Amino acid sequence: MAHQIIKQPNGLYALWSSVVDDFILIDASPRDIIMHEINEQSKNIIAHIKEVVGQLDKNEKPYFQFTLSFEDAVETIKKRHGNNTESLRMLGLTKGICTIKKDV
């Protein structure tokens, strides 16, 4: 557990970090703590998405052996749910008349 919310003597809250063994937020309301955590998590999410997209753009496999191609994902949908699912309709790939064009 990296963060711990601690109630201060003045009735407000502090956010303790076990990583740095210090307070990283003091005199905070619950909303202040929520906003702090949202901002921190959004940074992590953005960094993760940039990393995955960057790997995909370089034709790498960010999910190792579990990395699906678009074609593999479409085939999985068809096998699991049939040829007329909402996602395939949204992509214009319904009723088995799906021809996925690969960029050459």
N, C-alpha and C positions, 0 to 999 in steps of 0.2 A: 504494500500500500504506500504510494508515494506522497499522497496528501491526506491531511487529517484536519477536520474542522474543530477548533477549540474555542470554547466560550470564554471571553475575557471578563475580568471583574466588572467592567463598565456595562456589561450586558450585550455588547457587540461581539463579533466573532473575528477570529484570526485563522489564517490558513497556514498550516505547518507543512513543510516539505521534509520528508525523511531523506531525500536525496542530498540536500544541502544542510540539513539539521538547523533550519532557521525558519522564521516566519516569512512567507512570501506575500502575504496580504494581512493587513491589520485594520481594526476599526471598521469591519465590513458587516453589511447586512446580508441576509441570505441571498437577496437578489445580486448583490455585488459578487458574492462567491459564484453564483450561477453564471453570471456574465464572464467572470474570469475563466471559469472552466470551459465555457462555450468557446471563448476566444482561443484558449490553448488547444482544445480539441480540434477546432477548425483548422489551425495551423498544421496539426498532424494529418488531418484528412487531406488537405490540399497537397502537402508534401507526398503523401502516399499515392494520390491519384496522378500527380505529375510523374512520379517514379514509374508507375505501371504503364501509363500512356507512353512515356519515353522508351520503355523497353519494348512495347508493342510496335512503336514506330520504327524500331531498329530490328524488327522481326525476331526479337528474343522471346523467351517464354517466362513471363513473370510468375506464373503459377506452376512452373516446372512441368511435370508430366500431366498435370491437370489443366493446362492452358488449352482452351477450346478455340478453334477457328470459327468464323461465322458459319461456314458450311456445316461443321460438326454440330454446332448449336442448333441449327435449323433441323438437321436430321434427328437429333435427340428429341426436339419438340414434336416432330412428325411421328416418331415411334411411340412416344409417351402419351401424346394428346390427340393425334390425328392431324389431318391435312388442313383443317378449317378452324384453327384456333385464332383467337383475337390478335395475338402478336403476329402470326403469319399474314392475317388479313391486313393489319396495319402496314406490314412490309410489302404488301402486294404479292405474296407468295402462297396463295391458297389453292386448294383443290388439286394438288399434285401437278399444277402447271408451272411449277417453280423452276426457273432456270436462273441460277445465280451466276452472274457474269464476273469473272475474275479479271482484274486489270492485267493487261499483258505488257 
